[in-house]
Amino acid sequence: MTWYVSAMKTMLVSEFKAKCIGALKGVHRSGEPLLVTLRGAPLAEVRRPAAARAGVRLGAQRGAIIEDTGVAVPPFAEDWAERDGRGDGS
């Protein structure tokens, strides 16, 4: 069994279950992590999320797609046309 010595606040899993929302708000407010334990052993560590990345936003690729107005004819179109009796490839 590994024992952890830490300065972070700990809470039993049963207490965390009963006070979950308050515990999460406390972690968010104080910035101090919370260690949830089960029978004295660490079960989970709750931390404030890292700062949100300023990254790619929805719509950032707008205009990146090139529209092709030509009609693509598959290479087997002539085979189908011959099978259907048209023979001209259309």
PyMOL Python script that loads the backbone (N, CA, C, O; Angstrom):
from pymol import cmd

cmd.read_pdbstr("""\
ATOM      1  N   MET A   1       0.849  -1.173   0.000  1.00  0.00           N
ATOM      2  CA  MET A   1       0.000   0.000   0.000  1.00  0.00           C
ATOM      3  C   MET A   1       0.896   1.237   0.000  1.00  0.00           C
ATOM      4  O   MET A   1       1.863   1.298   0.759  1.00  0.00           O
ATOM      5  N   THR A   2       0.590   2.202  -0.826  1.00  0.00           N
ATOM      6  CA  THR A   2       1.349   3.437  -0.901  1.00  0.00           C
ATOM      7  C   THR A   2       0.599   4.536  -0.172  1.00  0.00           C
ATOM      8  O   THR A   2      -0.595   4.736  -0.394  1.00  0.00           O
ATOM      9  N   TRP A   3       1.294   5.238   0.689  1.00  0.00           N
ATOM     10  CA  TRP A   3       0.700   6.355   1.408  1.00  0.00           C
ATOM     11  C   TRP A   3       1.220   7.647   0.813  1.00  0.00           C
ATOM     12  O   TRP A   3       2.409   7.780   0.522  1.00  0.00           O
ATOM     13  N   TYR A   4       0.340   8.574   0.642  1.00  0.00           N
ATOM     14  CA  TYR A   4       0.705   9.860   0.082  1.00  0.00           C
ATOM     15  C   TYR A   4       0.717  10.910   1.185  1.00  0.00           C
ATOM     16  O   TYR A   4      -0.248  11.046   1.937  1.00  0.00           O
ATOM     17  N   VAL A   5       1.807  11.642   1.274  1.00  0.00           N
ATOM     18  CA  VAL A   5       1.885  12.747   2.220  1.00  0.00           C
ATOM     19  C   VAL A   5       1.753  14.003   1.389  1.00  0.00           C
ATOM     20  O   VAL A   5       2.564  14.270   0.502  1.00  0.00           O
ATOM     21  N   SER A   6       0.742  14.755   1.683  1.00  0.00           N
ATOM     22  CA  SER A   6       0.506  15.933   0.869  1.00  0.00           C
ATOM     23  C   SER A   6      -0.164  17.004   1.696  1.00  0.00           C
ATOM     24  O   SER A   6      -0.793  16.731   2.718  1.00  0.00           O
ATOM     25  N   ALA A   7      -0.013  18.227   1.230  1.00  0.00           N
ATOM     26  CA  ALA A   7      -0.616  19.351   1.938  1.00  0.00           C
ATOM     27  C   ALA A   7      -2.016  19.656   1.416  1.00  0.00           C
ATOM     28  O   ALA A   7      -2.693  20.547   1.929  1.00  0.00           O
ATOM     29  N   MET A   8      -2.446  18.921   0.402  1.00  0.00           N
ATOM     30  CA  MET A   8      -3.766  19.221  -0.162  1.00  0.00           C
ATOM     31  C   MET A   8      -4.878  18.706   0.743  1.00  0.00           C
ATOM     32  O   MET A   8      -4.688  17.771   1.521  1.00  0.00           O
ATOM     33  N   LYS A   9      -6.011  19.322   0.627  1.00  0.00           N
ATOM     34  CA  LYS A   9      -7.179  18.943   1.418  1.00  0.00           C
ATOM     35  C   LYS A   9      -7.653  17.566   0.960  1.00  0.00           C
ATOM     36  O   LYS A   9      -7.638  17.266  -0.233  1.00  0.00           O
ATOM     37  N   THR A  10      -8.073  16.735   1.907  1.00  0.00           N
ATOM     38  CA  THR A  10      -8.599  15.410   1.571  1.00  0.00           C
ATOM     39  C   THR A  10     -10.048  15.310   2.020  1.00  0.00           C
ATOM     40  O   THR A  10     -10.492  16.026   2.918  1.00  0.00           O
ATOM     41  N   MET A  11     -10.770  14.408   1.377  1.00  0.00           N
ATOM     42  CA  MET A  11     -12.183  14.208   1.689  1.00  0.00           C
ATOM     43  C   MET A  11     -12.522  12.749   1.405  1.00  0.00           C
ATOM     44  O   MET A  11     -12.098  12.196   0.390  1.00  0.00           O
ATOM     45  N   LEU A  12     -13.277  12.135   2.290  1.00  0.00           N
ATOM     46  CA  LEU A  12     -13.729  10.769   2.058  1.00  0.00           C
ATOM     47  C   LEU A  12     -14.691  10.744   0.870  1.00  0.00           C
ATOM     48  O   LEU A  12     -15.403  11.716   0.618  1.00  0.00           O
ATOM     49  N   VAL A  13     -14.706   9.651   0.160  1.00  0.00           N
ATOM     50  CA  VAL A  13     -15.568   9.547  -1.012  1.00  0.00           C
ATOM     51  C   VAL A  13     -17.043   9.690  -0.628  1.00  0.00           C
ATOM     52  O   VAL A  13     -17.828  10.255  -1.389  1.00  0.00           O
ATOM     53  N   SER A  14     -17.419   9.185   0.541  1.00  0.00           N
ATOM     54  CA  SER A  14     -18.815   9.306   0.970  1.00  0.00           C
ATOM     55  C   SER A  14     -19.187  10.767   1.228  1.00  0.00           C
ATOM     56  O   SER A  14     -20.295  11.194   0.905  1.00  0.00           O
ATOM     57  N   GLU A  15     -18.262  11.530   1.808  1.00  0.00           N
ATOM     58  CA  GLU A  15     -18.500  12.957   2.037  1.00  0.00           C
ATOM     59  C   GLU A  15     -18.522  13.714   0.705  1.00  0.00           C
ATOM     60  O   GLU A  15     -19.334  14.617   0.504  1.00  0.00           O
ATOM     61  N   PHE A  16     -17.610  13.326  -0.207  1.00  0.00           N
ATOM     62  CA  PHE A  16     -17.579  13.966  -1.522  1.00  0.00           C
ATOM     63  C   PHE A  16     -18.896  13.742  -2.261  1.00  0.00           C
ATOM     64  O   PHE A  16     -19.419  14.643  -2.915  1.00  0.00           O
ATOM     65  N   LYS A  17     -19.416  12.527  -2.144  1.00  0.00           N
ATOM     66  CA  LYS A  17     -20.689  12.204  -2.797  1.00  0.00           C
ATOM     67  C   LYS A  17     -21.810  13.093  -2.275  1.00  0.00           C
ATOM     68  O   LYS A  17     -22.659  13.547  -3.043  1.00  0.00           O
ATOM     69  N   ALA A  18     -21.812  13.337  -0.979  1.00  0.00           N
ATOM     70  CA  ALA A  18     -22.867  14.147  -0.366  1.00  0.00           C
ATOM     71  C   ALA A  18     -22.695  15.643  -0.645  1.00  0.00           C
ATOM     72  O   ALA A  18     -23.680  16.378  -0.721  1.00  0.00           O
ATOM     73  N   LYS A  19     -21.454  16.089  -0.796  1.00  0.00           N
ATOM     74  CA  LYS A  19     -21.178  17.525  -0.944  1.00  0.00           C
ATOM     75  C   LYS A  19     -20.464  17.849  -2.248  1.00  0.00           C
ATOM     76  O   LYS A  19     -19.674  18.792  -2.305  1.00  0.00           O
ATOM     77  N   CYS A  20     -20.728  17.093  -3.271  1.00  0.00           N
ATOM     78  CA  CYS A  20     -19.999  17.192  -4.530  1.00  0.00           C
ATOM     79  C   CYS A  20     -19.979  18.611  -5.111  1.00  0.00           C
ATOM     80  O   CYS A  20     -18.903  19.147  -5.376  1.00  0.00           O
ATOM     81  N   ILE A  21     -21.132  19.219  -5.309  1.00  0.00           N
ATOM     82  CA  ILE A  21     -21.196  20.548  -5.928  1.00  0.00           C
ATOM     83  C   ILE A  21     -20.427  21.572  -5.099  1.00  0.00           C
ATOM     84  O   ILE A  21     -19.667  22.371  -5.648  1.00  0.00           O
ATOM     85  N   GLY A  22     -20.619  21.553  -3.793  1.00  0.00           N
ATOM     86  CA  GLY A  22     -19.902  22.483  -2.916  1.00  0.00           C
ATOM     87  C   GLY A  22     -18.400  22.265  -2.965  1.00  0.00           C
ATOM     88  O   GLY A  22     -17.629  23.225  -2.970  1.00  0.00           O
ATOM     89  N   ALA A  23     -17.978  20.995  -3.001  1.00  0.00           N
ATOM     90  CA  ALA A  23     -16.548  20.687  -3.070  1.00  0.00           C
ATOM     91  C   ALA A  23     -15.953  21.182  -4.384  1.00  0.00           C
ATOM     92  O   ALA A  23     -14.861  21.752  -4.396  1.00  0.00           O
ATOM     93  N   LEU A  24     -16.661  20.970  -5.483  1.00  0.00           N
ATOM     94  CA  LEU A  24     -16.171  21.430  -6.786  1.00  0.00           C
ATOM     95  C   LEU A  24     -16.082  22.952  -6.841  1.00  0.00           C
ATOM     96  O   LEU A  24     -15.116  23.499  -7.374  1.00  0.00           O
ATOM     97  N   LYS A  25     -17.077  23.630  -6.298  1.00  0.00           N
ATOM     98  CA  LYS A  25     -17.041  25.092  -6.256  1.00  0.00           C
ATOM     99  C   LYS A  25     -15.888  25.585  -5.394  1.00  0.00           C
ATOM    100  O   LYS A  25     -15.249  26.585  -5.720  1.00  0.00           O
ATOM    101  N   GLY A  26     -15.618  24.875  -4.279  1.00  0.00           N
ATOM    102  CA  GLY A  26     -14.503  25.240  -3.414  1.00  0.00           C
ATOM    103  C   GLY A  26     -13.159  25.116  -4.119  1.00  0.00           C
ATOM    104  O   GLY A  26     -12.294  25.980  -3.971  1.00  0.00           O
ATOM    105  N   VAL A  27     -12.986  24.050  -4.880  1.00  0.00           N
ATOM    106  CA  VAL A  27     -11.752  23.860  -5.654  1.00  0.00           C
ATOM    107  C   VAL A  27     -11.616  24.961  -6.695  1.00  0.00           C
ATOM    108  O   VAL A  27     -10.530  25.505  -6.894  1.00  0.00           O
ATOM    109  N   HIS A  28     -12.704  25.282  -7.346  1.00  0.00           N
ATOM    110  CA  HIS A  28     -12.666  26.335  -8.367  1.00  0.00           C
ATOM    111  C   HIS A  28     -12.334  27.689  -7.740  1.00  0.00           C
ATOM    112  O   HIS A  28     -11.541  28.455  -8.289  1.00  0.00           O
ATOM    113  N   ARG A  29     -12.933  27.975  -6.610  1.00  0.00           N
ATOM    114  CA  ARG A  29     -12.741  29.262  -5.940  1.00  0.00           C
ATOM    115  C   ARG A  29     -11.323  29.405  -5.382  1.00  0.00           C
ATOM    116  O   ARG A  29     -10.679  30.435  -5.587  1.00  0.00           O
ATOM    117  N   SER A  30     -10.836  28.386  -4.682  1.00  0.00           N
ATOM    118  CA  SER A  30      -9.542  28.486  -3.999  1.00  0.00           C
ATOM    119  C   SER A  30      -8.363  28.123  -4.895  1.00  0.00           C
ATOM    120  O   SER A  30      -7.249  28.600  -4.681  1.00  0.00           O
ATOM    121  N   GLY A  31      -8.602  27.286  -5.891  1.00  0.00           N
ATOM    122  CA  GLY A  31      -7.518  26.837  -6.751  1.00  0.00           C
ATOM    123  C   GLY A  31      -6.705  25.702  -6.139  1.00  0.00           C
ATOM    124  O   GLY A  31      -5.794  25.184  -6.784  1.00  0.00           O
ATOM    125  N   GLU A  32      -7.017  25.305  -4.904  1.00  0.00           N
ATOM    126  CA  GLU A  32      -6.301  24.216  -4.244  1.00  0.00           C
ATOM    127  C   GLU A  32      -6.937  22.879  -4.628  1.00  0.00           C
ATOM    128  O   GLU A  32      -8.160  22.747  -4.590  1.00  0.00           O
ATOM    129  N   PRO A  33      -6.122  21.886  -4.997  1.00  0.00           N
ATOM    130  CA  PRO A  33      -6.670  20.584  -5.374  1.00  0.00           C
ATOM    131  C   PRO A  33      -7.276  19.860  -4.172  1.00  0.00           C
ATOM    132  O   PRO A  33      -6.963  20.165  -3.021  1.00  0.00           O
ATOM    133  N   LEU A  34      -8.129  18.917  -4.459  1.00  0.00           N
ATOM    134  CA  LEU A  34      -8.811  18.125  -3.432  1.00  0.00           C
ATOM    135  C   LEU A  34      -8.532  16.655  -3.724  1.00  0.00           C
ATOM    136  O   LEU A  34      -8.708  16.200  -4.854  1.00  0.00           O
ATOM    137  N   LEU A  35      -8.100  15.913  -2.711  1.00  0.00           N
ATOM    138  CA  LEU A  35      -7.839  14.487  -2.843  1.00  0.00           C
ATOM    139  C   LEU A  35      -9.016  13.729  -2.245  1.00  0.00           C
ATOM    140  O   LEU A  35      -9.320  13.877  -1.061  1.00  0.00           O
ATOM    141  N   VAL A  36      -9.676  12.919  -3.062  1.00  0.00           N
ATOM    142  CA  VAL A  36     -10.800  12.104  -2.604  1.00  0.00           C
ATOM    143  C   VAL A  36     -10.246  10.719  -2.274  1.00  0.00           C
ATOM    144  O   VAL A  36      -9.559  10.107  -3.092  1.00  0.00           O
ATOM    145  N   THR A  37     -10.548  10.230  -1.069  1.00  0.00           N
ATOM    146  CA  THR A  37      -9.997   8.947  -0.629  1.00  0.00           C
ATOM    147  C   THR A  37     -11.094   7.916  -0.392  1.00  0.00           C
ATOM    148  O   THR A  37     -12.242   8.254  -0.105  1.00  0.00           O
ATOM    149  N   LEU A  38     -10.711   6.664  -0.518  1.00  0.00           N
ATOM    150  CA  LEU A  38     -11.590   5.532  -0.231  1.00  0.00           C
ATOM    151  C   LEU A  38     -10.830   4.609   0.715  1.00  0.00           C
ATOM    152  O   LEU A  38      -9.824   4.010   0.334  1.00  0.00           O
ATOM    153  N   ARG A  39     -11.307   4.501   1.926  1.00  0.00           N
ATOM    154  CA  ARG A  39     -10.656   3.697   2.968  1.00  0.00           C
ATOM    155  C   ARG A  39      -9.202   4.101   3.176  1.00  0.00           C
ATOM    156  O   ARG A  39      -8.344   3.248   3.404  1.00  0.00           O
ATOM    157  N   GLY A  40      -8.924   5.402   3.097  1.00  0.00           N
ATOM    158  CA  GLY A  40      -7.585   5.922   3.335  1.00  0.00           C
ATOM    159  C   GLY A  40      -6.669   5.958   2.134  1.00  0.00           C
ATOM    160  O   GLY A  40      -5.591   6.549   2.200  1.00  0.00           O
ATOM    161  N   ALA A  41      -7.072   5.337   1.037  1.00  0.00           N
ATOM    162  CA  ALA A  41      -6.246   5.315  -0.174  1.00  0.00           C
ATOM    163  C   ALA A  41      -6.773   6.348  -1.174  1.00  0.00           C
ATOM    164  O   ALA A  41      -7.987   6.518  -1.293  1.00  0.00           O
ATOM    165  N   PRO A  42      -5.896   7.031  -1.884  1.00  0.00           N
ATOM    166  CA  PRO A  42      -6.337   8.022  -2.873  1.00  0.00           C
ATOM    167  C   PRO A  42      -7.189   7.385  -3.956  1.00  0.00           C
ATOM    168  O   PRO A  42      -6.836   6.337  -4.498  1.00  0.00           O
ATOM    169  N   LEU A  43      -8.295   8.010  -4.267  1.00  0.00           N
ATOM    170  CA  LEU A  43      -9.202   7.515  -5.295  1.00  0.00           C
ATOM    171  C   LEU A  43      -9.229   8.461  -6.489  1.00  0.00           C
ATOM    172  O   LEU A  43      -9.225   8.021  -7.639  1.00  0.00           O
ATOM    173  N   ALA A  44      -9.255   9.761  -6.209  1.00  0.00           N
ATOM    174  CA  ALA A  44      -9.307  10.760  -7.281  1.00  0.00           C
ATOM    175  C   ALA A  44      -8.721  12.064  -6.769  1.00  0.00           C
ATOM    176  O   ALA A  44      -8.716  12.345  -5.570  1.00  0.00           O
ATOM    177  N   GLU A  45      -8.234  12.839  -7.703  1.00  0.00           N
ATOM    178  CA  GLU A  45      -7.728  14.167  -7.385  1.00  0.00           C
ATOM    179  C   GLU A  45      -8.512  15.167  -8.222  1.00  0.00           C
ATOM    180  O   GLU A  45      -8.576  15.055  -9.447  1.00  0.00           O
ATOM    181  N   VAL A  46      -9.102  16.138  -7.553  1.00  0.00           N
ATOM    182  CA  VAL A  46      -9.910  17.146  -8.239  1.00  0.00           C
ATOM    183  C   VAL A  46      -9.089  18.430  -8.281  1.00  0.00           C
ATOM    184  O   VAL A  46      -8.630  18.920  -7.249  1.00  0.00           O
ATOM    185  N   ARG A  47      -8.909  18.966  -9.481  1.00  0.00           N
ATOM    186  CA  ARG A  47      -8.145  20.200  -9.681  1.00  0.00           C
ATOM    187  C   ARG A  47      -8.949  21.171 -10.517  1.00  0.00           C
ATOM    188  O   ARG A  47      -9.864  20.781 -11.243  1.00  0.00           O
ATOM    189  N   ARG A  48      -8.597  22.438 -10.408  1.00  0.00           N
ATOM    190  CA  ARG A  48      -9.193  23.462 -11.257  1.00  0.00           C
ATOM    191  C   ARG A  48      -8.686  23.214 -12.686  1.00  0.00           C
ATOM    192  O   ARG A  48      -7.515  22.875 -12.861  1.00  0.00           O
ATOM    193  N   PRO A  49      -9.518  23.372 -13.687  1.00  0.00           N
ATOM    194  CA  PRO A  49      -9.061  23.141 -15.063  1.00  0.00           C
ATOM    195  C   PRO A  49      -8.012  24.168 -15.467  1.00  0.00           C
ATOM    196  O   PRO A  49      -8.001  25.297 -14.978  1.00  0.00           O
ATOM    197  N   ALA A  50      -7.136  23.750 -16.368  1.00  0.00           N
ATOM    198  CA  ALA A  50      -6.130  24.667 -16.901  1.00  0.00           C
ATOM    199  C   ALA A  50      -6.846  25.759 -17.689  1.00  0.00           C
ATOM    200  O   ALA A  50      -7.978  25.576 -18.137  1.00  0.00           O
ATOM    201  N   ALA A  51      -6.194  26.862 -17.847  1.00  0.00           N
ATOM    202  CA  ALA A  51      -6.795  27.969 -18.601  1.00  0.00           C
ATOM    203  C   ALA A  51      -7.173  27.484 -19.991  1.00  0.00           C
ATOM    204  O   ALA A  51      -6.440  26.715 -20.612  1.00  0.00           O
ATOM    205  N   ALA A  52      -8.300  27.930 -20.464  1.00  0.00           N
ATOM    206  CA  ALA A  52      -8.774  27.525 -21.781  1.00  0.00           C
ATOM    207  C   ALA A  52      -7.812  28.029 -22.845  1.00  0.00           C
ATOM    208  O   ALA A  52      -7.362  29.174 -22.808  1.00  0.00           O
ATOM    209  N   ARG A  53      -7.508  27.154 -23.789  1.00  0.00           N
ATOM    210  CA  ARG A  53      -6.616  27.538 -24.878  1.00  0.00           C
ATOM    211  C   ARG A  53      -7.335  28.488 -25.820  1.00  0.00           C
ATOM    212  O   ARG A  53      -8.511  28.309 -26.137  1.00  0.00           O
ATOM    213  N   ALA A  54      -6.611  29.487 -26.253  1.00  0.00           N
ATOM    214  CA  ALA A  54      -7.140  30.338 -27.311  1.00  0.00           C
ATOM    215  C   ALA A  54      -6.756  29.639 -28.598  1.00  0.00           C
ATOM    216  O   ALA A  54      -5.641  29.811 -29.091  1.00  0.00           O
ATOM    217  N   GLY A  55      -7.648  28.871 -29.135  1.00  0.00           N
ATOM    218  CA  GLY A  55      -7.301  28.048 -30.287  1.00  0.00           C
ATOM    219  C   GLY A  55      -8.259  28.258 -31.432  1.00  0.00           C
ATOM    220  O   GLY A  55      -8.869  29.315 -31.594  1.00  0.00           O
ATOM    221  N   VAL A  56      -8.363  27.228 -32.204  1.00  0.00           N
ATOM    222  CA  VAL A  56      -9.218  27.264 -33.382  1.00  0.00           C
ATOM    223  C   VAL A  56     -10.673  27.328 -32.941  1.00  0.00           C
ATOM    224  O   VAL A  56     -11.120  26.537 -32.110  1.00  0.00           O
ATOM    225  N   ARG A  57     -11.372  28.240 -33.484  1.00  0.00           N
ATOM    226  CA  ARG A  57     -12.777  28.415 -33.151  1.00  0.00           C
ATOM    227  C   ARG A  57     -13.638  27.899 -34.300  1.00  0.00           C
ATOM    228  O   ARG A  57     -13.168  27.726 -35.424  1.00  0.00           O
ATOM    229  N   LEU A  58     -14.886  27.665 -33.994  1.00  0.00           N
ATOM    230  CA  LEU A  58     -15.825  27.214 -34.994  1.00  0.00           C
ATOM    231  C   LEU A  58     -15.888  28.236 -36.119  1.00  0.00           C
ATOM    232  O   LEU A  58     -16.088  29.424 -35.867  1.00  0.00           O
ATOM    233  N   GLY A  59     -15.721  27.792 -37.336  1.00  0.00           N
ATOM    234  CA  GLY A  59     -15.776  28.680 -38.488  1.00  0.00           C
ATOM    235  C   GLY A  59     -14.418  29.205 -38.909  1.00  0.00           C
ATOM    236  O   GLY A  59     -14.331  29.987 -39.856  1.00  0.00           O
ATOM    237  N   ALA A  60     -13.357  28.797 -38.231  1.00  0.00           N
ATOM    238  CA  ALA A  60     -12.030  29.309 -38.558  1.00  0.00           C
ATOM    239  C   ALA A  60     -11.573  28.854 -39.939  1.00  0.00           C
ATOM    240  O   ALA A  60     -10.721  29.506 -40.543  1.00  0.00           O
ATOM    241  N   GLN A  61     -12.111  27.763 -40.450  1.00  0.00           N
ATOM    242  CA  GLN A  61     -11.721  27.249 -41.758  1.00  0.00           C
ATOM    243  C   GLN A  61     -12.628  27.736 -42.883  1.00  0.00           C
ATOM    244  O   GLN A  61     -12.526  27.271 -44.019  1.00  0.00           O
ATOM    245  N   ARG A  62     -13.523  28.685 -42.556  1.00  0.00           N
ATOM    246  CA  ARG A  62     -14.444  29.192 -43.560  1.00  0.00           C
ATOM    247  C   ARG A  62     -13.662  29.761 -44.748  1.00  0.00           C
ATOM    248  O   ARG A  62     -12.727  30.541 -44.565  1.00  0.00           O
ATOM    249  N   GLY A  63     -14.042  29.375 -45.939  1.00  0.00           N
ATOM    250  CA  GLY A  63     -13.383  29.854 -47.149  1.00  0.00           C
ATOM    251  C   GLY A  63     -12.196  29.007 -47.570  1.00  0.00           C
ATOM    252  O   GLY A  63     -11.585  29.282 -48.603  1.00  0.00           O
ATOM    253  N   ALA A  64     -11.853  27.980 -46.795  1.00  0.00           N
ATOM    254  CA  ALA A  64     -10.690  27.160 -47.108  1.00  0.00           C
ATOM    255  C   ALA A  64     -11.011  26.073 -48.138  1.00  0.00           C
ATOM    256  O   ALA A  64     -10.096  25.475 -48.704  1.00  0.00           O
ATOM    257  N   ILE A  65     -12.283  25.815 -48.386  1.00  0.00           N
ATOM    258  CA  ILE A  65     -12.666  24.773 -49.332  1.00  0.00           C
ATOM    259  C   ILE A  65     -12.833  25.392 -50.709  1.00  0.00           C
ATOM    260  O   ILE A  65     -13.515  26.404 -50.872  1.00  0.00           O
ATOM    261  N   ILE A  66     -12.206  24.777 -51.690  1.00  0.00           N
ATOM    262  CA  ILE A  66     -12.291  25.255 -53.066  1.00  0.00           C
ATOM    263  C   ILE A  66     -13.432  24.513 -53.748  1.00  0.00           C
ATOM    264  O   ILE A  66     -13.498  23.284 -53.714  1.00  0.00           O
ATOM    265  N   GLU A  67     -14.315  25.261 -54.356  1.00  0.00           N
ATOM    266  CA  GLU A  67     -15.461  24.651 -55.028  1.00  0.00           C
ATOM    267  C   GLU A  67     -15.061  24.266 -56.442  1.00  0.00           C
ATOM    268  O   GLU A  67     -14.520  25.083 -57.187  1.00  0.00           O
ATOM    269  N   ASP A  68     -15.328  23.027 -56.805  1.00  0.00           N
ATOM    270  CA  ASP A  68     -15.039  22.545 -58.147  1.00  0.00           C
ATOM    271  C   ASP A  68     -16.369  22.432 -58.876  1.00  0.00           C
ATOM    272  O   ASP A  68     -17.219  21.624 -58.500  1.00  0.00           O
ATOM    273  N   THR A  69     -16.551  23.228 -59.904  1.00  0.00           N
ATOM    274  CA  THR A  69     -17.823  23.238 -60.615  1.00  0.00           C
ATOM    275  C   THR A  69     -17.857  22.240 -61.765  1.00  0.00           C
ATOM    276  O   THR A  69     -18.898  22.068 -62.400  1.00  0.00           O
ATOM    277  N   GLY A  70     -16.737  21.581 -62.041  1.00  0.00           N
ATOM    278  CA  GLY A  70     -16.708  20.580 -63.110  1.00  0.00           C
ATOM    279  C   GLY A  70     -17.369  19.298 -62.658  1.00  0.00           C
ATOM    280  O   GLY A  70     -17.405  18.999 -61.465  1.00  0.00           O
ATOM    281  N   VAL A  71     -17.889  18.546 -63.599  1.00  0.00           N
ATOM    282  CA  VAL A  71     -18.542  17.284 -63.302  1.00  0.00           C
ATOM    283  C   VAL A  71     -17.516  16.177 -63.487  1.00  0.00           C
ATOM    284  O   VAL A  71     -16.895  16.064 -64.543  1.00  0.00           O
ATOM    285  N   ALA A  72     -17.349  15.390 -62.489  1.00  0.00           N
ATOM    286  CA  ALA A  72     -16.399  14.285 -62.561  1.00  0.00           C
ATOM    287  C   ALA A  72     -17.094  13.070 -63.146  1.00  0.00           C
ATOM    288  O   ALA A  72     -18.185  12.699 -62.714  1.00  0.00           O
ATOM    289  N   VAL A  73     -16.461  12.457 -64.125  1.00  0.00           N
ATOM    290  CA  VAL A  73     -16.998  11.257 -64.748  1.00  0.00           C
ATOM    291  C   VAL A  73     -16.116  10.095 -64.310  1.00  0.00           C
ATOM    292  O   VAL A  73     -14.916  10.102 -64.582  1.00  0.00           O
ATOM    293  N   PRO A  74     -16.688   9.094 -63.635  1.00  0.00           N
ATOM    294  CA  PRO A  74     -15.870   7.972 -63.197  1.00  0.00           C
ATOM    295  C   PRO A  74     -15.314   7.202 -64.390  1.00  0.00           C
ATOM    296  O   PRO A  74     -15.957   7.168 -65.440  1.00  0.00           O
ATOM    297  N   PRO A  75     -14.149   6.586 -64.264  1.00  0.00           N
ATOM    298  CA  PRO A  75     -13.521   5.886 -65.386  1.00  0.00           C
ATOM    299  C   PRO A  75     -14.330   4.698 -65.895  1.00  0.00           C
ATOM    300  O   PRO A  75     -14.102   4.244 -67.017  1.00  0.00           O
ATOM    301  N   PHE A  76     -15.253   4.191 -65.116  1.00  0.00           N
ATOM    302  CA  PHE A  76     -16.054   3.041 -65.538  1.00  0.00           C
ATOM    303  C   PHE A  76     -17.392   3.463 -66.152  1.00  0.00           C
ATOM    304  O   PHE A  76     -18.247   2.610 -66.389  1.00  0.00           O
ATOM    305  N   ALA A  77     -17.591   4.744 -66.413  1.00  0.00           N
ATOM    306  CA  ALA A  77     -18.858   5.221 -66.968  1.00  0.00           C
ATOM    307  C   ALA A  77     -19.104   4.647 -68.360  1.00  0.00           C
ATOM    308  O   ALA A  77     -20.240   4.336 -68.716  1.00  0.00           O
ATOM    309  N   GLU A  78     -18.036   4.509 -69.144  1.00  0.00           N
ATOM    310  CA  GLU A  78     -18.204   3.952 -70.493  1.00  0.00           C
ATOM    311  C   GLU A  78     -18.658   2.502 -70.434  1.00  0.00           C
ATOM    312  O   GLU A  78     -19.485   2.074 -71.240  1.00  0.00           O
ATOM    313  N   ASP A  79     -18.121   1.742 -69.482  1.00  0.00           N
ATOM    314  CA  ASP A  79     -18.531   0.349 -69.325  1.00  0.00           C
ATOM    315  C   ASP A  79     -20.018   0.261 -69.009  1.00  0.00           C
ATOM    316  O   ASP A  79     -20.715  -0.604 -69.539  1.00  0.00           O
ATOM    317  N   TRP A  80     -20.503   1.145 -68.156  1.00  0.00           N
ATOM    318  CA  TRP A  80     -21.924   1.140 -67.820  1.00  0.00           C
ATOM    319  C   TRP A  80     -22.765   1.535 -69.027  1.00  0.00           C
ATOM    320  O   TRP A  80     -23.811   0.941 -69.291  1.00  0.00           O
ATOM    321  N   ALA A  81     -22.296   2.543 -69.754  1.00  0.00           N
ATOM    322  CA  ALA A  81     -23.043   2.993 -70.925  1.00  0.00           C
ATOM    323  C   ALA A  81     -23.141   1.876 -71.961  1.00  0.00           C
ATOM    324  O   ALA A  81     -24.196   1.686 -72.567  1.00  0.00           O
ATOM    325  N   GLU A  82     -22.054   1.140 -72.169  1.00  0.00           N
ATOM    326  CA  GLU A  82     -22.078   0.026 -73.117  1.00  0.00           C
ATOM    327  C   GLU A  82     -23.025  -1.060 -72.645  1.00  0.00           C
ATOM    328  O   GLU A  82     -23.738  -1.653 -73.454  1.00  0.00           O
ATOM    329  N   ARG A  83     -23.045  -1.327 -71.357  1.00  0.00           N
ATOM    330  CA  ARG A  83     -23.932  -2.344 -70.821  1.00  0.00           C
ATOM    331  C   ARG A  83     -25.404  -1.948 -70.994  1.00  0.00           C
ATOM    332  O   ARG A  83     -26.268  -2.790 -71.240  1.00  0.00           O
ATOM    333  N   ASP A  84     -25.660  -0.645 -70.858  1.00  0.00           N
ATOM    334  CA  ASP A  84     -27.028  -0.165 -71.003  1.00  0.00           C
ATOM    335  C   ASP A  84     -27.420   0.015 -72.464  1.00  0.00           C
ATOM    336  O   ASP A  84     -28.581   0.306 -72.754  1.00  0.00           O
ATOM    337  N   GLY A  85     -26.467  -0.152 -73.401  1.00  0.00           N
ATOM    338  CA  GLY A  85     -26.790  -0.043 -74.814  1.00  0.00           C
ATOM    339  C   GLY A  85     -26.665   1.358 -75.372  1.00  0.00           C
ATOM    340  O   GLY A  85     -27.068   1.593 -76.511  1.00  0.00           O
ATOM    341  N   ARG A  86     -26.129   2.289 -74.622  1.00  0.00           N
ATOM    342  CA  ARG A  86     -26.004   3.657 -75.127  1.00  0.00           C
ATOM    343  C   ARG A  86     -24.722   3.854 -75.899  1.00  0.00           C
ATOM    344  O   ARG A  86     -24.724   4.551 -76.913  1.00  0.00           O
ATOM    345  N   GLY A  87     -23.621   3.264 -75.455  1.00  0.00           N
ATOM    346  CA  GLY A  87     -22.376   3.281 -76.195  1.00  0.00           C
ATOM    347  C   GLY A  87     -21.684   4.614 -76.345  1.00  0.00           C
ATOM    348  O   GLY A  87     -20.519   4.650 -76.741  1.00  0.00           O
ATOM    349  N   ASP A  88     -22.363   5.732 -76.039  1.00  0.00           N
ATOM    350  CA  ASP A  88     -21.731   7.033 -76.234  1.00  0.00           C
ATOM    351  C   ASP A  88     -21.043   7.561 -74.965  1.00  0.00           C
ATOM    352  O   ASP A  88     -20.473   8.652 -74.983  1.00  0.00           O
ATOM    353  N   GLY A  89     -21.093   6.792 -73.866  1.00  0.00           N
ATOM    354  CA  GLY A  89     -20.433   7.186 -72.637  1.00  0.00           C
ATOM    355  C   GLY A  89     -21.210   8.184 -71.813  1.00  0.00           C
ATOM    356  O   GLY A  89     -20.690   8.680 -70.813  1.00  0.00           O
ATOM    357  N   SER A  90     -22.431   8.498 -72.191  1.00  0.00           N
ATOM    358  CA  SER A  90     -23.216   9.459 -71.404  1.00  0.00           C
ATOM    359  C   SER A  90     -24.311   8.789 -70.654  1.00  0.00           C
ATOM    360  O   SER A  90     -25.067   9.450 -69.942  1.00  0.00           O
TER     361      SER A  90
END
""", "prot")
cmd.dss("prot")
cmd.show_as("cartoon", "prot")
cmd.util.cbc("prot")
cmd.orient("prot")
